[in-house]
Amino acid sequence: MAKAAADQDRGRTGERPVADLFTNETSDRYRDILEAAAALFAERGYAATSVRDIGERVGLLGGSLYHYIKSKEALFVKIHDTALEVAAGRVLEAIAPLTDPWARLEMACVRMMEIQLDPHSITMPLMNDFQSTPPEIRERLVARRDKFETIFRDLVDELPLDPAIDRGIYRLLLLTLLNNVSDWYRQGRLTPAEIGHQIALVFRHQAGG
């Protein structure tokens, strides 16, 4: 029961289990392939995961697998984009009931930390593996990330900041911090949500809010 409760709670606030990311896919076999590939990319990284590895995990080899996918690159882009789309949806859902600009930013920071620091997350492994992908698909990944970051651009634009503060720099500093917490985070004194609260508090204090 404890595991079920934890999974239910993660569905509300943190990262969705891999199996829940692709529920909109109509083909059961394609969904199996996406789930297997997402898990392998998160575990091993893009470069160390082969199409054969993915096929073996779902019991499909050679031409049978390519009936469902175009390439490993296209598969990575699909999974990367889906993970970011789900993350964006969770952030937007969390801030939707709030009207105060500072409260909205704080909740967005909290939800970001809950997603990124979830040990079951595939979002952060995929984001961190960005540099190992081929240059030809990196541009697509950057475009999708830029779209995700418009959430924070809009949130920062709502803030009553001092006119002397450059909103672009403010936003970039905030996103840089949020995106790199996983480099130093260790489970212990503060929960991911508490870290999100602290980040928002620091940025509000520095902005004189």
KADA-V181547 format. One record per residue. N is the residue number from 1. RES is the residue in one small letter. OMEGA is omega in whole degrees, -180 to 180 (none if undefined). Layout:
n:N res:RES omega:OMEGA
n:N res:RES omega:OMEGA
This chain:
n:1 res:m omega:-179
n:2 res:a omega:180
n:3 res:k omega:179
n:4 res:a omega:179
n:5 res:a omega:179
n:6 res:a omega:178
n:7 res:d omega:179
n:8 res:q omega:-180
n:9 res:d omega:179
n:10 res:r omega:178
n:11 res:g omega:-179
n:12 res:r omega:-169
n:13 res:t omega:-174
n:14 res:g omega:-178
n:15 res:e omega:173
n:16 res:r omega:171
n:17 res:p omega:-177
n:18 res:v omega:-176
n:19 res:a omega:-178
n:20 res:d omega:-176
n:21 res:l omega:-170
n:22 res:f omega:-177
n:23 res:t omega:-179
n:24 res:n omega:179
n:25 res:e omega:-175
n:26 res:t omega:-179
n:27 res:s omega:179
n:28 res:d omega:-178
n:29 res:r omega:178
n:30 res:y omega:177
n:31 res:r omega:177
n:32 res:d omega:-180
n:33 res:i omega:179
n:34 res:l omega:180
n:35 res:e omega:-180
n:36 res:a omega:-179
n:37 res:a omega:179
n:38 res:a omega:180
n:39 res:a omega:-179
n:40 res:l omega:178
n:41 res:f omega:180
n:42 res:a omega:-177
n:43 res:e omega:-170
n:44 res:r omega:-174
n:45 res:g omega:-177
n:46 res:y omega:-174
n:47 res:a omega:-175
n:48 res:a omega:179
n:49 res:t omega:179
n:50 res:s omega:175
n:51 res:v omega:179
n:52 res:r omega:177
n:53 res:d omega:-179
n:54 res:i omega:180
n:55 res:g omega:180
n:56 res:e omega:-178
n:57 res:r omega:180
n:58 res:v omega:178
n:59 res:g omega:177
n:60 res:l omega:180
n:61 res:l omega:173
n:62 res:g omega:-175
n:63 res:g omega:-180
n:64 res:s omega:179
n:65 res:l omega:-178
n:66 res:y omega:171
n:67 res:h omega:-176
n:68 res:y omega:-177
n:69 res:i omega:177
n:70 res:k omega:-177
n:71 res:s omega:175
n:72 res:k omega:180
n:73 res:e omega:-180
n:74 res:a omega:179
n:75 res:l omega:179
n:76 res:f omega:179
n:77 res:v omega:179
n:78 res:k omega:-178
n:79 res:i omega:177
n:80 res:h omega:-178
n:81 res:d omega:179
n:82 res:t omega:180
n:83 res:a omega:179
n:84 res:l omega:178
n:85 res:e omega:178
n:86 res:v omega:179
n:87 res:a omega:179
n:88 res:a omega:179
n:89 res:g omega:-179
n:90 res:r omega:177
n:91 res:v omega:-179
n:92 res:l omega:178
n:93 res:e omega:-178
n:94 res:a omega:-175
n:95 res:i omega:-174
n:96 res:a omega:-178
n:97 res:p omega:-172
n:98 res:l omega:179
n:99 res:t omega:-180
n:100 res:d omega:-176
n:101 res:p omega:-180
n:102 res:w omega:177
n:103 res:a omega:179
n:104 res:r omega:178
n:105 res:l omega:180
n:106 res:e omega:-180
n:107 res:m omega:177
n:108 res:a omega:178
n:109 res:c omega:179
n:110 res:v omega:-178
n:111 res:r omega:176
n:112 res:m omega:179
n:113 res:m omega:178
n:114 res:e omega:178
n:115 res:i omega:-172
n:116 res:q omega:-176
n:117 res:l omega:174
n:118 res:d omega:-179
n:119 res:p omega:179
n:120 res:h omega:-175
n:121 res:s omega:166
n:122 res:i omega:-178
n:123 res:t omega:-177
n:124 res:m omega:175
n:125 res:p omega:179
n:126 res:l omega:179
n:127 res:m omega:-177
n:128 res:n omega:-178
n:129 res:d omega:-173
n:130 res:f omega:-173
n:131 res:q omega:-179
n:132 res:s omega:-180
n:133 res:t omega:179
n:134 res:p omega:-179
n:135 res:p omega:-176
n:136 res:e omega:178
n:137 res:i omega:-178
n:138 res:r omega:-180
n:139 res:e omega:178
n:140 res:r omega:180
n:141 res:l omega:179
n:142 res:v omega:-180
n:143 res:a omega:-180
n:144 res:r omega:178
n:145 res:r omega:178
n:146 res:d omega:179
n:147 res:k omega:178
n:148 res:f omega:-175
n:149 res:e omega:175
n:150 res:t omega:175
n:151 res:i omega:-178
n:152 res:f omega:174
n:153 res:r omega:180
n:154 res:d omega:179
n:155 res:l omega:180
n:156 res:v omega:179
n:157 res:d omega:-180
n:158 res:e omega:-172
n:159 res:l omega:175
n:160 res:p omega:-176
n:161 res:l omega:172
n:162 res:d omega:-179
n:163 res:p omega:-180
n:164 res:a omega:-179
n:165 res:i omega:176
n:166 res:d omega:-175
n:167 res:r omega:178
n:168 res:g omega:179
n:169 res:i omega:178
n:170 res:y omega:-179
n:171 res:r omega:-179
n:172 res:l omega:177
n:173 res:l omega:180
n:174 res:l omega:-179
n:175 res:l omega:177
n:176 res:t omega:179
n:177 res:l omega:-178
n:178 res:l omega:-176
n:179 res:n omega:-177
n:180 res:n omega:179
n:181 res:v omega:-178
n:182 res:s omega:179
n:183 res:d omega:-176
n:184 res:w omega:-175
n:185 res:y omega:172
n:186 res:r omega:179
n:187 res:q omega:-179
n:188 res:g omega:-168
n:189 res:r omega:-177
n:190 res:l omega:175
n:191 res:t omega:175
n:192 res:p omega:179
n:193 res:a omega:180
n:194 res:e omega:176
n:195 res:i omega:177
n:196 res:g omega:177
n:197 res:h omega:-178
n:198 res:q omega:179
n:199 res:i omega:179
n:200 res:a omega:180
n:201 res:l omega:179
n:202 res:v omega:-178
n:203 res:f omega:176
n:204 res:r omega:-179
n:205 res:h omega:-179
n:206 res:q omega:180
n:207 res:a omega:179
n:208 res:g omega:-178
n:209 res:g omega:none
